[in-house]
């Protein structure tokens, strides 16, 4: 008799975006002529860079010719992409990374979801609250539901998690943060690295939004922090950096210095286990997609993606300053594409969702969807078009 | 302290292809002028179909224009591809499949590796011996190492697994088979479906090579068998069907009739759990890749991929008939791109590997790499070029 993994029954329903869709649908039936502006889901809207398009099409053409056809590539990614990643994303910031520490994948969601497979079920797992749901959900699926410790991020803590007072073994951090948009200074991030070194804990650092950092002092990579190579894994993505949400490419850095422990306390290097996981259960990223990702690092590609990032950051500024002018308390939106606002008078976040949709025809994401400490907050994203963003803020100001 | 999933320590080393590479390297150093012909790894060599290239490039162009840009797609795949899959791969054979029973992914390796996540650790898992290693390895990683039951495939059983005599809960079947190249008749496959229905077991059916079936009577899908919708999941791939090993697209069918059970014996539909797994840990396949896969089903795409499959099948015929003429005992190579040969005089398969490389400069895959019952056998693939395949067989005949 085929027995279910009953941990799946513990999962909360995939409620957030389906409930948003349900409310939008009802609203449209009531007001068919209303022009809704969607600043809810964190998906990009600007087209791919020209250099990326050209590289991808050229790679497709290569697959049409016997002499240049490529079949299976290395599961870890092609050298031509890995070398660009190391040079542009790490060496340029003084961080040496070896080629066999880079694992190219089809998404940071996949990597952050799959990485917990490498660990024993008994690990205590710390995640922020509010938080991107994948970290917790993937651990619930693996039977660690009761081992999850929430780290509240509140106005008092500047929306940042505090060092745990009880034992934790694996810590998910995401900076610049989704959903709050805040980032950590080097000094703040160093406290986490020091904590992990003292407690032989592991930090799973999601840096999917690092391209939006404007503050020269803020770290783009956790490996800018001394000692992080011993205790951290970093997830990066081309999704928001280069508009690849529909193209699918990301990568994960697993330094060879990171150690994990067996039940007898014996240390093991982590890197070979992720290699084994990926070579067993993954077959590498599409060759044209990897060629497209490599073109992101070309001079033309860099110029084009920086222009798009500047475009989204200007949207973020418009949202942030517009909200402040309208009297809202606001977090994020400076080094991140997300703006986290406090609802007026402690209004529940789903009520604010309805009010915003009814009175301003603007759709955002209720903070409660990201965890209990997201209640009373609301997320807007900077990934819309300029026109829609400007119109949305005018409507909010006139509410 | 971050604790390792110690099941990873139980995994046998990823030995097969690295050992083959090591022996090839040594041979090349000894005989730098020898022209090796590789009929070992199961990777395709023929370029993509023109219709596929055009569709993929057009999709890339769409991503370069604001009005046609696409970001995140549905994790389960785009409707335009799912409808083509249903019409061409199932309805055409009289098998109705609903759109929400199809899950598009980036590879059958990923899907066959990940699917076991949905099941409790205590399930008894049956795999053939010899076998594609992912089924067993992914279960070892999940802590089911001691729950794996091997089903020997021997000359006496026609290289086919026999119905288990002890309890098993989850059964991996692959037909046409990798590595033996044999397939099952409808009557034979029906025995497995009946077994699963009687025992409330689940069949995970890997049909990655179905496009190579020539025998009109052989089933392409397990869902051609009465009752299979209650007890089977099917994995399909564009890798060998359309040369997508470097492009990455596959799909999995999870019928809504399939039930699994909790510890109390309560039945649950399986389909929503795979949907939840994929929406939580996967972000969909690259849009240009899905557009390319849909073009496989166009009239021009079908004509072009059928020509390539016929090319590989002619290679298979050349290998099969050449080996028989040279006195070998041979399996497969008729409805499959793999030819499974018995080594002469019971020679160990690694010794035959060395002999073939030394005397014929041909590289194949030792059967022992696929399991203990692969010892004494050897796999050749039909995915080479015609010229190399013909030359390889001439050399083998002259050995």
Interface residues (C-beta under 8 A of the other chain):
Chain A: X1 X2 X3 X4 X5 X6 X8 X9 X11 X14 X41 X43 X44 X45 X46 X47 X48 X50 X53 X56 X57 X60 X61 X63 X64 X65 X66 X69 X70 X71 X72 X73 X106 X107 X109 X110 X113 X114 X117 X118 X119 X120 X121 X122 X123 X133 X134 X137 X138 X141 X169 X170 X199 X200 X201 X202 X243 X245 X246 X247 X248 X260 X261 X262 X263 X265 X268 X270 X273 X276 X277 X279 X280 X281 X282 X283 X284 X285 X286 X287 X288 X289 X385
Chain B: X1 X2 X3 X4 X5 X6 X8 X9 X11 X14 X41 X43 X44 X45 X46 X47 X48 X50 X53 X56 X57 X60 X61 X63 X64 X65 X66 X69 X70 X71 X72 X73 X106 X107 X109 X110 X113 X114 X117 X118 X119 X120 X121 X122 X123 X133 X134 X137 X138 X141 X169 X170 X199 X200 X201 X202 X243 X245 X246 X247 X248 X260 X261 X262 X263 X265 X268 X270 X273 X276 X277 X279 X280 X281 X282 X283 X284 X285 X286 X287 X288 X289 X385
